[in-house]
């Protein structure tokens, strides 16, 4: 047994030592040794490299330290010189950082310029109204025939002494003049003196608008520097005298001299020069044909400024003070300046598109109706004067057009002389509920709803956002036309979700996004040109639009469903009388966007808004009227957009700084202004029927949109027909607790039990 164990142990030891030969899968011993040597060599090289880099870095650091110590000993600065050196170093650092910031800010301003910036306005356009009467000019009507040395010396001195006394000394921006203006205004407790140089004012006139914003002031400053680098002082002065607005629809001193005094600019007297120079600050306020006492008082200030500047003595101005200038007799002409500015831009677009050949002198016949324009100007002026303080509102905008897009009148602000910024075409404002018709048109186009369809006003949420109605209550089940007339907020949001679910999406938030995409697409087709930001609140009017776009969008309902692009030229001729453009033949036929059934249904519901809903103050007696009011959060914007078979008018009220008004709603001042413009515009003309209605039967729709006597399919058992709701609505009017609510207050309507926006 012991021997057997010894043999097994010996066998196991031999197995552990392995066989005498190398297995086939093991490399030879020579290759193994080579690999080992290479590995050791690489490790050695790595150690040598690391040691060399470390020692080299340490040696360099020691050498640099010795060098720095030697330099410090040689150039060591102490005391006051050290403080000055540190301040200079910090100044250079901050200066470089400031230069980078300034160059970044300057990019926006310099993008306004181009190689041919001075030649850009060489287009000369004479505008005629719809009846062929000349109403104004734009373009090169700056009277370049006068050289700067031919301008009356007294006018130049009056201008410089009043507007920019250091004009020939500064470099476009006058810090001393700005500081003086700030001091004077602080002492006077208001805006007594302006701080902008003549160059800055010219930069604004050439490149910018009158919009009051920090961005505009920054761009104005950089452009003033740019002008000083490209023009001489006399060239800047001449451009300013040629292109500044002087009131009464005139641009430039030469045109103003002819308009106010009926004489050539070179023949004006000292009192007349002083009165003209006084117009540059506020041309409408100091226009002599508008307010002669104010114009003469301003001229007296100019004369005293000339004495302070050293151009005249007290004795020299006494005669002018005793015998002030007397303008020629002129009635207060109708102002269509906002319209003409927009029309001029539209003509320039036609030139850029190559539709007017290469002609530069043009005579343009526009759709402008001076009677409507005058009424629009007066309506806005009267409403702001009477109610502006009560509602804390300062600005308004209005556009009236034919249903085919021909713009009849335009008001771009409260006062063109104070601000040439066109709020009708360039200001983006939230439309509020006046955006809802685009939502309802998109919903009706799916074929799932009609005006009589029953909808449920109930709480609805998309994520954490839950819209509420104006009265913070819900009406329950109502016909769709009641939801439109009473401006219920939850229904458009529900429609956005339902339209998305029609496309196969089941999740509410994702379905709402798909539905909003359809709404945005239709709104753009109907005439909204601004970028509509897709947000959950878009169906109730959170995206921004312009007044002109709103008028164009509602024109689709007024003309039977066709696209109505606003236009300013019905016919364009060359200076020689050759017709080179006609809108009816030069433009493509309008696209049909909505079916006649959808148009008829929309017109029926929007007519109910005026007859029984939030737009009752807009009703035009004897003329079927449709439209929609709109009021945004915090009462920042108030709208009414409406139409008849003849005309479309969009009205907006608000403030330039987006501040809140005092409870101003779309059903108050905007609706009143709409009525004040549209009522006289429909007198003495043939009243066209609104699409979807018979011309001679009030309340009867045509075959495109019949009113069924029974509830629509899917209505619950026992549901009332639309006619029954109309009857109950009439009874509800008898028991209305407040017949005509005060502006800004809600009116409780017993039908539906909800508070509507007046």
C-alpha positions in Angstrom: 0.0 0.0 0.0 2.8 2.3 0.9 4.6 1.6 -2.4 1.4 2.3 -4.3 1.2 5.7 -2.6 4.8 6.5 -3.4 4.3 5.8 -7.1 1.2 8.0 -7.3 3.0 10.8 -5.6 5.9 10.6 -8.1 3.5 10.5 -11.0 1.7 13.7 -9.8 5.1 15.5 -9.4 6.1 14.5 -12.9 2.7 15.8 -14.2 3.3 19.1 -12.3 6.7 19.6 -13.9 5.1 19.1 -17.4 6.3 17.2 -20.4 9.8 17.7 -21.8 8.5 19.2 -25.1 6.8 22.6 -25.6 3.1 22.4 -26.5 2.1 23.6 -30.0 0.1 26.6 -28.7 3.0 28.0 -26.6 5.5 30.4 -28.3 9.2 29.5 -28.3 11.3 30.7 -25.3 13.3 33.1 -27.7 10.2 35.0 -28.6 9.2 35.3 -25.0 12.6 36.7 -24.1 12.4 39.3 -26.9 9.0 40.4 -25.7 10.3 40.8 -22.2 13.3 42.9 -23.3 11.0 45.2 -25.4 8.7 45.6 -22.4 11.6 46.5 -20.2 13.0 48.9 -22.8 9.7 50.8 -23.1 9.3 51.1 -19.4 12.8 52.5 -19.2 12.1 55.0 -22.0 8.9 56.1 -20.3 10.8 56.6 -17.0 13.5 58.6 -18.8 11.0 60.8 -20.6 9.0 61.5 -17.4 12.2 62.3 -15.5 13.4 64.6 -18.3 10.1 66.5 -18.5 10.0 66.9 -14.7 13.6 68.1 -14.4 13.2 70.4 -17.5 10.0 72.0 -16.1 11.6 72.5 -12.8 14.7 74.0 -14.3 12.5 76.3 -16.5 10.5 77.4 -13.5 13.6 78.2 -11.5 15.0 80.1 -14.5 11.8 82.1 -15.0 11.6 82.8 -11.3 15.2 84.2 -11.4 14.3 86.2 -14.5 11.1 87.6 -13.0 12.9 88.5 -9.8 15.5 90.3 -11.8 12.9 92.2 -13.8 10.9 93.1 -10.7 14.0 94.4 -9.0 14.8 96.5 -12.1 11.3 97.8 -12.9 9.8 97.8 -9.4 7.2 100.6 -9.0 6.0 101.8 -5.7 3.7 104.4 -4.3 1.6 106.6 -6.6 3.2 105.3 -9.7 2.2 101.8 -8.7 -1.5 102.9 -8.3 -1.4 104.7 -11.7 0.1 101.6 -13.4 -2.5 99.3 -11.8 -5.3 101.7 -12.8 -4.0 101.9 -16.4 -3.7 98.1 -16.6 -7.3 97.7 -15.4 -8.4 100.4 -17.8 -6.8 98.7 -20.8 -8.5 95.4 -19.7 -11.9 97.0 -19.3 -11.5 99.0 -22.4 -10.8 95.9 -24.5 -13.8 94.2 -23.0 -15.9 97.3 -23.6 -14.7 97.4 -27.2 -15.9 93.8 -27.7 -19.3 94.7 -26.3 -19.6 97.9 -28.3 -18.7 96.0 -31.5 -21.4 93.4 -30.7 -24.0 96.1 -30.1 -23.0 97.9 -33.3 -23.7 95.0 -35.6 -27.5 95.6 -35.4 -27.0 99.2 -36.3 -24.6 98.7 -39.2 -26.8 96.1 -40.7 -29.3 98.9 -41.4 -26.8 100.4 -43.9 -25.8 99.2 -47.4 -23.6 100.3 -50.2 -26.4 102.4 -51.8 -28.0 103.7 -48.6 -28.0 107.3 -49.7 -29.5 106.4 -53.1 -32.1 104.0 -51.7 -34.9 106.7 -51.6 -34.3 107.8 -55.2 -37.7 106.4 -56.1 -40.1 109.3 -56.7 -43.8 108.3 -56.2 -46.9 110.5 -56.5 -49.9 109.0 -54.9 -53.5 109.5 -56.0 -56.6 108.5 -54.1 -59.3 106.1 -55.6 -60.8 109.0 -57.5 -57.6 110.3 -59.0 -56.9 113.2 -56.7 -53.3 113.7 -55.6 -52.9 113.0 -51.9 -49.1 113.0 -51.3 -45.7 112.1 -52.5 -42.9 110.0 -51.2 -39.3 109.3 -52.3 -36.9 111.9 -53.7 -39.3 114.8 -53.0 -36.6 116.3 -50.9 -36.0 119.2 -53.2 -32.3 118.6 -53.8 -32.2 121.6 -56.1 -30.9 123.8 -53.2 -27.3 123.4 -52.1 -26.4 123.9 -48.5 -24.9 127.3 -49.2 -28.2 128.4 -50.8 -30.3 127.7 -47.6 -31.1 130.9 -45.8 -28.4 131.7 -43.2 -31.0 132.7 -40.7 -32.8 129.3 -41.0 -29.5 127.3 -40.5 -28.6 129.4 -37.5 -32.1 129.1 -36.1 -31.9 125.3 -36.5 -28.5 124.9 -34.9 -29.1 127.2 -32.0 -32.3 125.4 -31.1 -31.7 121.7 -32.0 -27.9 121.2 -31.7 -25.8 124.2 -30.6 -22.5 122.2 -30.7 -23.2 120.6 -34.1 -19.9 121.6 -35.7 -17.9 120.6 -32.6 -19.1 117.1 -31.7 -18.5 113.8 -33.5 -22.1 112.7 -33.8 -22.9 112.3 -30.2 -22.7 115.3 -27.9 -22.1 114.2 -24.3 -22.1 117.9 -23.1 -25.4 118.6 -24.9 -26.9 115.5 -23.5 -25.8 116.4 -19.9 -27.2 119.9 -20.4 -30.6 118.5 -21.6 -30.7 116.1 -18.6 -30.1 119.0 -16.2 -32.7 121.3 -17.9 -35.3 118.5 -17.9 -34.6 117.7 -14.2 -35.1 121.3 -13.3 -38.2 121.7 -15.5 -39.8 118.5 -14.1 -40.4 117.0 -17.5 -39.2 116.7 -21.1 -38.1 120.3 -21.7 -35.1 119.9 -23.9 -34.0 117.0 -26.2 -30.5 115.4 -25.9 -30.1 114.0 -29.4 -27.8 115.6 -31.8 -28.8 116.6 -35.3 -26.8 113.6 -36.6 -28.7 111.3 -34.3 -32.0 112.7 -35.5 -30.9 112.2 -39.1 -29.9 108.6 -38.4 -33.3 108.0 -37.0 -35.0 109.6 -40.0 -32.9 107.7 -42.5 -32.7 104.2 -40.9 -35.0 103.8 -37.9 -38.5 104.4 -36.6 -39.7 106.6 -33.7 -40.3 103.6 -31.5 -39.2 104.4 -27.9 -36.9 101.6 -26.9 -33.3 101.1 -25.7 -32.4 99.1 -28.8 -33.5 102.0 -31.0 -31.4 104.5 -29.0 -28.3 102.3 -29.2 -28.7 101.9 -32.9 -29.2 105.6 -33.3 -26.0 106.4 -31.5 -23.9 104.0 -33.6 -25.5 105.1 -36.8 -24.7 108.7 -35.9 -21.1 107.8 -35.6 -21.3 106.0 -38.9 -22.8 109.0 -40.6 -20.1 111.3 -39.2 -17.5 109.0 -40.8 -19.1 109.0 -44.2 -20.4 112.5 -44.6 -19.2 116.0 -43.9 -21.0 118.3 -41.5 -22.6 120.3 -44.2 -23.8 117.1 -46.0 -25.4 116.0 -42.7 -27.1 119.3 -42.2 -28.5 119.4 -45.8 -29.9 115.9 -45.5 -31.6 116.9 -42.3 -33.1 120.0 -43.7 -34.3 118.0 -46.8 -35.8 115.0 -45.1 -37.2 116.0 -41.7 -40.9 115.8 -41.3 -42.3 119.4 -41.0 -46.0 118.8 -40.4 -49.0 119.1 -42.7 -47.7 116.1 -44.7 -44.6 118.0 -45.8 -41.0 116.7 -45.7 -38.1 119.2 -45.8 -37.7 122.9 -45.2 -38.3 123.8 -48.8 -41.6 122.0 -49.0 -42.6 123.5 -45.6 -41.9 127.1 -46.7 -44.1 126.6 -49.7 -46.9 125.0 -47.7 -47.0 127.3 -44.7 -46.0 130.6 -46.3 -46.5 130.1 -50.0 -43.0 131.3 -50.9 -39.6 130.0 -51.9 -37.4 128.9 -49.0 -34.7 131.5 -50.1 -37.2 134.3 -49.6 -38.3 133.6 -46.0 -38.0 136.3 -43.3 -36.5 136.0 -39.8 -39.9 135.4 -38.1 -40.7 132.7 -40.7 -37.4 131.1 -40.3 -37.9 130.9 -36.6 -41.3 129.4 -37.0 -40.0 126.8 -39.4 -37.1 125.9 -37.1 -39.6 125.5 -34.3 -41.3 122.7 -36.2 -38.4 120.2 -36.0 -39.1 119.4 -32.4 -42.8 118.6 -32.7 -44.2 119.3 -36.2 -47.8 118.5 -35.4 -47.9 120.3 -32.1 -46.4 123.5 -33.5 -47.8 123.5 -37.0 -49.2 127.0 -37.6 -52.2 125.8 -39.5 -53.2 123.6 -36.5 -52.2 125.9 -33.5 -51.0 129.3 -34.5 -50.5 130.6 -30.9 -48.3 127.6 -30.1 -46.4 128.0 -33.3 -45.7 131.7 -32.5 -44.7 130.9 -28.9 -42.3 128.3 -30.2 -40.9 130.7 -32.7 -40.2 133.2 -29.9 -38.2 130.5 -28.1 -36.2 129.9 -31.2 -35.4 133.7 -31.5 -34.2 133.8 -27.9 -32.1 130.7 -28.5 -30.4 132.5 -31.4 -29.5 135.3 -29.0 -28.1 132.9 -26.4 -26.0 131.2 -29.2 -24.6 134.6 -30.2 -26.1 134.7 -33.7 -28.3 137.7 -33.0 -28.7 140.5 -30.4 -31.7 141.3 -28.4 -32.3 144.4 -30.5 -32.3 142.4 -33.7 -35.1 140.0 -32.6 -37.4 142.7 -31.3 -39.0 143.4 -34.6 -39.5 139.7 -35.2 -41.1 139.3 -31.8 -43.5 142.2 -32.4 -44.4 141.0 -35.9 -44.5 137.2 -35.8 -44.9 135.2 -39.0 -48.4 134.7 -40.4 -49.0 131.6 -42.5 -51.2 131.4 -45.5 -54.7 130.4 -44.9 -55.1 126.6 -45.0 -57.7 124.3 -43.7 -56.6 121.4 -41.7 -56.0 118.9 -44.5 -56.8 115.2 -44.2 -53.7 113.4 -43.1 -52.9 110.1 -44.8 -49.3 109.9 -43.8 -49.3 106.5 -42.2 -51.1 105.2 -45.3 -48.7 106.8 -47.7 -45.6 105.5 -45.8 -47.0 102.0 -46.0 -48.0 102.4 -49.6 -44.5 103.6 -50.5 -43.0 100.5 -48.9 -45.4 98.4 -50.9 -44.3 100.1 -54.1 -40.7 99.5 -53.3 -41.5 95.8 -52.9 -43.0 95.8 -56.4 -39.9 97.4 -57.7 -37.7 94.8 -56.0 -39.8 92.0 -57.5 -39.2 93.5 -61.0 -42.9 94.2 -61.6 -42.4 97.9 -62.5 -39.5 97.5 -65.0 -36.8 100.0 -64.2 -39.0 103.0 -63.8 -38.1 105.4 -60.9 -40.7 108.1 -61.4 -44.2 106.7 -60.8 -47.8 107.8 -60.4 -49.7 105.4 -58.2 -53.5 105.3 -58.0 -54.4 103.8 -54.6 -57.7 102.5 -53.1 -57.4 105.3 -50.4 -60.8 106.8 -49.6 -60.3 110.3 -48.1 -63.8 110.4 -46.6 -63.2 107.1 -44.7 -59.7 108.2 -43.8 -60.9 111.5 -42.4 -63.6 109.7 -40.4 -61.1 107.2 -39.1 -58.7 110.0 -38.0 -61.5 111.8 -36.3 -62.9 108.8 -34.6 -59.5 107.8 -33.1 -58.7 111.3 -32.0 -62.1 111.9 -30.4 -62.1 108.6 -28.6 -58.6 109.1 -27.2 -59.4 112.7 -26.2 -62.7 111.7 -24.4 -61.8 108.4 -22.9 -57.9 108.1 -23.0 -57.4 109.3 -19.5 -60.3 107.4 -18.0 -59.0 104.1 -19.5 -55.3 105.0 -19.3 -54.8 104.3 -23.0 -52.6 106.5 -25.3 -52.4 104.7 -28.7 -54.6 103.2 -31.3 -54.4 101.8 -34.8 -57.0 101.1 -37.5 -57.2 99.6 -40.9 -60.3 99.6 -43.2 -60.2 97.6 -46.5 -62.4 96.2 -49.1 -63.0 92.4 -48.8 -60.6 91.8 -51.7 -57.7 93.5 -49.9 -57.8 97.0 -51.2 -56.9 99.2 -48.2 -59.2 102.2 -47.9 -57.9 103.9 -44.8 -55.1 103.5 -42.2 -54.4 105.0 -38.8 -51.0 104.1 -37.4 -51.1 106.0 -34.2 -52.5 108.9 -32.2 -50.2 111.5 -33.8 -48.0 111.1 -36.9 -46.1 114.3 -36.0 -45.0 112.9 -32.7 -44.4 109.3 -33.9 -44.1 108.0 -37.4 -44.0 104.4 -36.1 -46.9 102.6 -37.9 -48.7 100.6 -35.3 -51.2 99.3 -37.9 -48.5 97.5 -39.9 -45.4 97.1 -37.7 -46.6 96.7 -34.1 -47.0 93.1 -33.0 -49.7 92.7 -30.3 -51.6 89.8 -28.8 -55.1 89.6 -30.3 -56.9 87.9 -27.4 -60.3 86.5 -28.4 -60.2 88.2 -31.8 -57.9 85.3 -32.8 -60.6 82.6 -32.1 -62.3 82.9 -35.5 -59.2 81.2 -37.0 -59.7 78.4 -34.5 -63.4 78.0 -35.3 -62.8 78.2 -39.1 -60.2 75.3 -38.8 -62.6 73.3 -36.7 -65.6 73.8 -39.0 -63.4 72.9 -42.0 -63.1 69.4 -40.6 -66.9 68.9 -41.0 -67.3 67.7 -37.4 -69.0 70.9 -36.1 -71.7 73.3 -37.2 -73.1 76.4 -35.4 -75.9 74.3 -33.9 -73.5 71.6 -32.6 -73.7 71.2 -28.8 -70.4 71.9 -27.0 -69.7 71.7 -23.3 -68.1 74.6 -21.5 -66.1 72.8 -18.8 -62.7 72.8 -17.1 -59.9 71.7 -19.5 -56.2 71.5 -18.8 -53.1 70.9 -20.9 -50.4 70.0 -18.5 -50.4 72.6 -15.7 -52.3 75.2 -17.8 -56.0 75.5 -17.3 -57.8 78.4 -19.1 -60.6 80.2 -17.4 -63.5 82.2 -18.8 -63.9 85.9 -18.2 -66.5 85.4 -15.5 -64.6 82.5 -13.8 -67.5 80.2 -14.3 -68.7 77.6 -16.8 -71.8 77.6 -18.9 -72.2 73.9 -19.4 -73.7 72.6 -22.6 -74.5 75.3 -25.2 -74.7 75.5 -29.0 -71.4 76.5 -30.7 -72.8 79.9 -31.8 -73.4 80.8 -28.2 -69.9 79.9 -27.3 -68.6 82.2 -30.0 -71.0 85.0 -29.2 -70.1 84.9 -25.5 -66.4 84.4 -26.1 -66.0 81.3 -24.0 -62.3 80.4 -23.6 -62.5 76.6 -23.0 -64.1 75.7 -26.3 -61.2 76.8 -28.6 -58.8 74.8 -26.4 -61.0 71.8 -26.6 -61.2 72.1 -30.4 -57.4 72.2 -30.6 -57.3 68.8 -28.8 -60.2 67.4 -30.8 -58.6 68.3 -34.1 -55.4 66.6 -33.0 -57.3 63.5 -32.0 -58.9 63.4 -35.5 -55.3 62.8 -36.8 -54.9 59.7 -34.6 -53.2 61.1 -31.5 -54.8 60.0 -28.2 -52.7 61.9 -25.7 -54.3 65.3 -24.9 -51.1 67.4 -24.9 -49.8 65.9 -28.1 -53.2 66.1 -29.8 -53.5 69.8 -28.8 -50.1 70.4 -30.5 -51.2 68.8 -33.7 -54.5 70.8 -33.6 -52.6 74.1 -33.0 -50.4 73.3 -36.1 -53.6 73.1 -38.2 -54.8 76.4 -36.7 -51.5 78.1 -37.4 -51.4 76.8 -41.0 -54.9 78.2 -41.7 -54.2 81.5 -40.0 -51.1 82.0 -42.2 -53.1 81.2 -45.3 -55.8 83.6 -44.3 -53.3 86.5 -44.0 -51.4 86.4 -40.7 -47.8 87.1 -41.8 -46.2 87.2 -38.3 -44.6 84.2 -36.7 -47.2 82.6 -34.6 -45.5 81.1 -31.5 -47.0 77.7 -30.8 -48.0 77.7 -27.1 -50.8 76.0 -25.3 -52.7 79.4 -25.0 -52.5 80.1 -28.8 -56.2 79.2 -29.4 -57.3 82.0 -27.1 -55.0 84.6 -28.7 -51.5 84.6 -27.1 -49.6 84.8 -30.4 -48.8 88.3 -31.7 -50.3 89.8 -34.9 -50.6 93.2 -36.6 -53.8 95.2 -37.2 -53.3 94.9 -41.0 -53.0 91.1 -40.8 -56.2 90.9 -38.7 -58.1 92.9 -41.3 -56.7 90.6 -44.1 -57.7 87.5 -42.1 -61.3 88.6 -41.5 -61.6 89.6 -45.2 -61.7 85.9 -46.0 -65.0 85.7 -44.2 -66.3 88.8 -45.9 -65.5 87.8 -49.5 -66.7 84.2 -49.5 -63.5 82.3 -48.4 -60.8 83.7 -50.7 -57.3 85.0 -49.7 -57.3 88.8 -49.5 -53.7 90.1 -49.6 -53.7 93.9 -48.6 -52.6 96.1 -51.5 -52.0 99.8 -52.0 -51.9 100.2 -55.8 -54.8 99.6 -58.2 -52.9 101.2 -61.1 -49.3 102.4 -61.6 -48.2 104.7 -64.4 -44.8 106.1 -65.4 -44.1 109.8 -65.3 -44.9 109.8 -69.0 -48.4 108.3 -68.4 -47.7 104.7 -69.5 -49.6 102.1 -67.5 -47.1 99.5 -66.3 -49.1 97.8 -63.6 -52.7 97.0 -62.8 -53.6 95.0 -59.7 -56.5 93.1 -61.4 -54.3 91.8 -64.2 -50.7 91.8 -62.8 -51.5 89.7 -59.8 -52.5 86.1 -59.6 -56.2 85.3 -58.8 -56.8 84.8 -55.1 -56.8 81.3 -53.7 -60.0 79.8 -52.3 -59.2 78.9 -48.7 -62.6 78.1 -47.1 -65.7 76.4 -48.5 -68.9 78.4 -48.9 -70.5 76.3 -46.1 -67.7 77.1 -43.6 -67.9 80.8 -44.6 -71.6 80.9 -44.1 -71.4 79.2 -40.7 -68.6 81.6 -39.6 -70.6 84.6 -40.7 -73.7 83.4 -38.9 -71.8 83.0 -35.6 -69.8 86.2 -35.9 -73.0 88.1 -36.7 -74.3 86.7 -33.4 -71.3 88.3 -31.6 -72.5 91.7 -32.8 -76.2 91.1 -32.4 -76.2 89.3 -29.0 -72.7 88.9 -27.8 -69.6 91.0 -26.8 -69.7 93.3 -29.9 -73.0 95.0 -29.6 -71.5 98.5 -29.6 -70.1 97.8 -33.1 -73.5 97.2 -34.7 -74.2 99.3 -37.8 -77.8 100.2 -38.1 -79.5 98.7 -41.1 -76.4 96.8 -42.2 -75.6 93.2 -41.2 -72.4 93.3 -39.3 -70.2 90.5 -38.0 -67.0 90.6 -36.0 -65.1 89.6 -32.8 -63.8 91.5 -29.8 -60.6 90.7 -28.1 -59.0 91.6 -24.7 -55.6 90.3 -23.5 -54.2 89.6 -20.0 -54.0 92.6 -17.7 -56.0 94.6 -20.2 -52.9 95.4 -22.3 -54.6 95.1 -25.7 -58.2 95.7 -26.8 -59.4 94.7 -30.2 -62.5 94.7 -32.4 -62.2 93.2 -35.9 -65.4 93.2 -37.9 -66.9 93.4 -41.4 -70.0 93.8 -43.6 -70.5 92.7 -47.1 -68.8 95.9 -48.2 -65.9 96.7 -45.8 -63.6 95.2 -43.2 -62.2 97.2 -40.3 -59.7 96.2 -37.6 -59.3 98.4 -34.5 -56.7 98.2 -31.7 -56.2 100.2 -28.6 -53.3 100.0 -26.1 -50.0 101.5 -25.0 -46.6 101.4 -26.7 -44.8 100.2 -23.6 -47.3 97.3 -23.1 -48.5 98.8 -19.9 -52.0 97.8 -18.7 -55.0 100.0 -19.3 -57.8 100.5 -16.9 -60.1 97.6 -17.7 -60.3 98.5 -21.4 -62.0 95.7 -23.3 -62.5 95.1 -27.0 -66.3 95.5 -26.7 -65.9 99.1 -25.5 -63.6 101.7 -27.2 -62.6 99.5 -30.2 -66.2 98.5 -30.9 -67.3 102.2 -30.6 -64.5 103.3 -33.0 -65.5 100.5 -35.4 -69.1 101.8 -35.4 -68.0 105.5 -35.8 -66.0 104.6 -38.9 -68.3 102.0 -40.5 -71.7 103.7 -40.0 -71.0 106.7 -42.2 -68.9 104.6 -44.7 -72.1 102.7 -45.5 -74.3 105.7 -46.2 -75.2 106.4 -49.8 -73.8 103.1 -51.1 -75.2 99.8 -52.3 -75.2 97.4 -49.4 -73.8 94.1 -50.5 -75.1 90.9 -48.8 -72.8 89.1 -46.4 -71.8 85.6 -47.8 -74.2 83.1 -46.4 -77.1 85.4 -45.9 -80.0 86.5 -48.2 -79.8 90.1 -49.1 -83.5 90.9 -48.2 -84.3 88.6 -45.3 -82.7 89.5 -42.0 -81.7 86.4 -40.1 -82.2 84.0 -43.0 -79.2 82.1 -44.2 -78.8 81.0 -47.8 -78.6 77.4 -49.1 -74.9 77.2 -48.2 -75.7 77.1 -44.5 -79.3 76.2 -43.8 -80.6 76.4 -40.2 -82.1 73.0 -39.4 -85.2 72.9 -37.2 -84.0 69.8 -35.3 -81.0 69.2 -33.2 -77.8 68.0 -35.0 -76.9 64.3 -35.1 -75.4 63.2 -31.8 -77.3 65.7 -29.7 -78.7 64.3 -26.5 -82.3 63.4 -26.2 -84.6 66.3 -25.6 -82.1 68.9 -26.8 -83.5 72.1 -28.0 -83.2 73.2 -31.6 -81.2 76.2 -32.6 -84.4 78.2 -33.1 -85.5 77.3 -29.6 -82.2 78.7 -28.2 -82.8 81.9 -30.2 -86.3 82.3 -28.7 -84.9 81.7 -25.2 -82.1 84.1 -26.0 -84.7 86.7 -26.9 -86.5 86.1 -23.6 -83.2 86.3 -21.8 -82.7 89.8 -23.1 -85.9 90.9 -21.4 -84.5 89.8 -18.0 -80.9 90.9 -18.5 -79.9 92.6 -15.2 -77.7 95.2 -16.9 -78.7 96.4 -20.3 -75.8 98.6 -21.1 -72.9 98.0 -18.7 -70.3 100.8 -18.1 -67.1 100.5 -20.1 -64.8 97.8 -18.6 -67.7 96.1 -16.6 -69.1 92.7 -17.4 -72.7 92.1 -18.5 -74.4 89.0 -17.1 -76.5 87.2 -19.6 -79.2 84.8 -18.4 -78.7 82.6 -21.4 -76.0 80.2 -20.5 -75.5 81.8 -17.1 -72.1 83.3 -17.9 -70.3 86.6 -17.9 -69.2 87.8 -21.3 -66.6 90.3 -22.2 -68.3 93.6 -23.2 
